[in-house]
Amino acid sequence: MKIVSLVPSITEALFDLGLTGHEVVGRTKFCIHPKDKVKNVTIVGGTKNINVEKIKALQPDIILANKEENVKEQVEALMNDFKVMVTNVETIEDNYYLLKNIGKLIGREERAQLFNLKIYDVLNQAKLDTSIKTAYLIWKSPYMSVGSDTFIHRILSETGFENIFKNKTRYPEITPEDLAEADLIMLSSEPFPFKEKHIEELKVFYPDKKIMIVDGEAFSWYGTHIAKCENYFKELLTEVQAMQD
C-alpha cells in the first residue's frame, strides 16, 4: 500500500506503527518526525498548499488528510482522483479511534492499541495536584489562544490546567489585557516559535505572573506523539508545581 500523508502527526504515527518509506511515499514539509525515516520521503508541499501534480505522480492508494490542518478545496480536488481519508481530532477519544482506524487500515491494529494504552497511561499519570488557571498562546501579532473545541484544550484539561478561554471556540484572538485572570501563561514553541524575549514582552504587562515556554508538539500533536511525552509532562508538572509552592 502506498500512502501520502498530509498531516505531520499522522506521518509520525504511520512510522511509529511500523511502516517504512516503501509505504509512506509522500509527506508535507512539516512532517518532520521521525527525522531519520521521513528524510527520504517525497515532499508534496505544505499542509495548506499541496502540490497536486506531485501527488498524482506518486499514485498513492490512499491519502490521509485532516479537517483542520488541510484546505478543504485542495482535499476535495484530490478526491476526484484518489481515495482520501479525512480525519478530525478534537478529543482524546477521537485520537483513540484515529489510531484504531489507521491501525486497521495498515494492518497494525495490535501496535495501535499498545500506543493507545500508553497514551491513556501517560495522561493518567500527568496530573497537577490542584488545577491552575492557564492561558495557552499559539500565536503573536495578534496573540491567539485556544478554545474548548481544540485538541490542545483537551490535553491542558487532562493534565490539570484550566484554560481561561474555555468559553471560546477554535483559536480566539486576544490582547494582553485578556490574560489578567491567568495564574500561568504558556507560550507554545509552535506554530509561532515563542522565545525568551517574548516572555519579557509579556512581563511588561504582568511582572509577577508565571510565564513559560512549553513544547507545542506535546500539547498539539495527536496520533502516537503523546505516548512519547511521559518524561516531558512529568518534568513540566514538577516545574509548575514548584512555581505554586
N, C-alpha and C positions, 0 to 999 in steps of 0.2 A: 504493500500500500504506500502510495506517495502522498505526503501531506504538506500543505502550505499553511503555516500558522501566521496570522496577522496580529497576534496578541503576545506580548513578551512573557507574561506569567504562564500562559498555556504552552509556549515553546519550551520553557523551563520544565514544565510538568511532563511533557512528552518525553524528554530525555531522562528525567528522573524515573519515569515509569519503564524505562528500558529501551526506548527507540534509539536509532542511530541516524547519522547523516544520510544513510541509504533510504530511510523512510521519510524523515523530515527534510524536504528538498528546498523549501523556501521559508523565509522569515523576514521580519521588518528590521530596520537598522537599530531599533530599540530592544530587540530580542538579544540580550547580552549574557544571559545565563543558560546553561553552564558555559563559561568562556571557552574552554578547550574544545567543546563539541559544536558550538554554533559558528565558530570562525570559518569553517569551510562550507557553510550552508548559504545558498544564494540569497542575497538581499533583494527584496521586491518593493523597496520604497519605505516610507514611514507608515505609522498606524493610520494617519489621516490623509496620506497621499500615496495611494497604492499604484504601482506600475502594472497595469492590467496586461500589457504585452509580455512583460517578463513572466508573469504568472502563466499566461497561455503557453509560453514556450516550455514551461516545466511540466505541463499536462498532469496536474495533480488529480488524484482520485477524490480528494476531499480538501476543502479549505475551512479552517477554523477561524471564526471571527467573533467579535464581541459588540454588543449593542452600544455600549458607551465608548469604547476605545476606537471603533472604526466608523467611517462615514457611511450612513445608510445608503446613499445613492451609489457609492462605489461598490458596496457589498451586493446590492441588488443587480448591478451590472454584471458582476461575476456569476450570479445565479443563472444568468442566461446560458452560460456555457459549462458550469461546474456545479457539483454538489457542495453546498455551503452549510456548515453548522454554525448558527449564531447563538452565542452564549450570553447570559446576563447574570451577573453575580453581585448580589447586594447583601446577602446574609451568610452566616456560617453553614446553614442548611443548603443554600444554593451552591456553596462551594463543595459540600459533600456530594451532591448529585452531579456537579461538574466532573469531579474526579471519577465518580462511579460510571458516568456515561462515557467519558474518554477511555477509561479502563476497558469498558465493554467494547468500544469501537476498535481498539487496537489489540484486544486480547490480553490485557494486563490487569484483569479485574482484581486478582488477589493482591497484587502490588499496590493498586489504587486504594484498596481497603486498608492496607497497612499504613499508608500515608494519612488516610482519613482518621484512623485511630490515633496516630501520633499527633495530628493537629488538635484533636479534642483533648489529648493528654497535655499538650503544651499550654493550651488555653485554660484548662482546669487548674493548672499549677501557677499560672501567671495572674495572680490576683493581688491588688493592693489591699491592705488591712482595712482602710477606710477610703471611701470614694473621694476623689479630688476634682473640683471644678476646673475644667480644662478647655482651652481654645487650641485647635489644631490648624495651623496655617499651611496652605499648599501653594500660595502664590503671593507675589508682591507687585504693586503698581497695576491694578489695585490689589490690596490684600484680599485674599479669598480663603474661606474656611470650608468646613464640610457639614452637610445637613444629615438628618436621621435616615435618609434612604440611600446611604452610601456604605460600601464595604468598610471604609476607614472608620466610620462611626461605630460599626458593629465590633471591630477589633478594639477600639477605645473602650466601649461599654464592657466587653468581655474581660478586659484587664483592669477594670475599676476606675477608669477615667470618665467623669461625667461631662459630656460635650455640652458646652454652654449654648451652642447653636442647634441643639436637638429639635427645636421647634421650626427650624428652617429645612428646606429641601435642597438636594443637589449641592452646588458649590457657591454659596452666597458671597457676594462682595461685602466687605466690612471695612470699618475705619478703626484706627487705634482706639478711639473712644468706646467702641463696642466691646473692647476687651476688659473693661473695668471689673466685670464680675468674676473673671478667671483668677484662680489661685496659681495656675500653671499655664504657661504659653509654650506650646510645642511648635517649632519651626521645622518643617519636613525637608529632608535632603532632596526630595523630588516631588512634583515635576519642576518646581523652582528650586534651584540649588542654594538654599539659605546657608549663610556662613556666619561666623562670629560677629562680623561687622553689623549684621542685621539685628543681632541681639542688642548691640549697643544702641542702634537706632530706636528700638522699642523701649530701651531703658530710659531714654529721654522722657517718655510718657509715664513709664512705670518703673522707677528706680528700685523699688522694693519687691517687685514681682519675680517669681521664679520663671526664667525663660531659658529654654534649652533646644539644641538641635537634636532631632530624632531621625532614625533610619526610616525613610519613606517606604522602602520596599517591605519592611517588616509589617507595616500597617496597611499597605495598599495592594501588595501582590497576592492575589488569590492563587488557587491551584495548590501546588505542593510546598510553596515557599515557607509558610508558617511552620511547617514541620521542622524546618532547619533554624528556627529563630529562638529555640528554647533558652540558650545561654544569653542571647541579646535581651530578651524580655526579663530574665532574672536580674541581669545587671542594671537594666533601666529601672525596674521597680525598686531595687535596692537603693539606687541613687535618689529616686523620687521620695522614697520612704525616709531617707536620711534628711532630705530637704524639709520634710514636715516636722521632724523631731526637734 
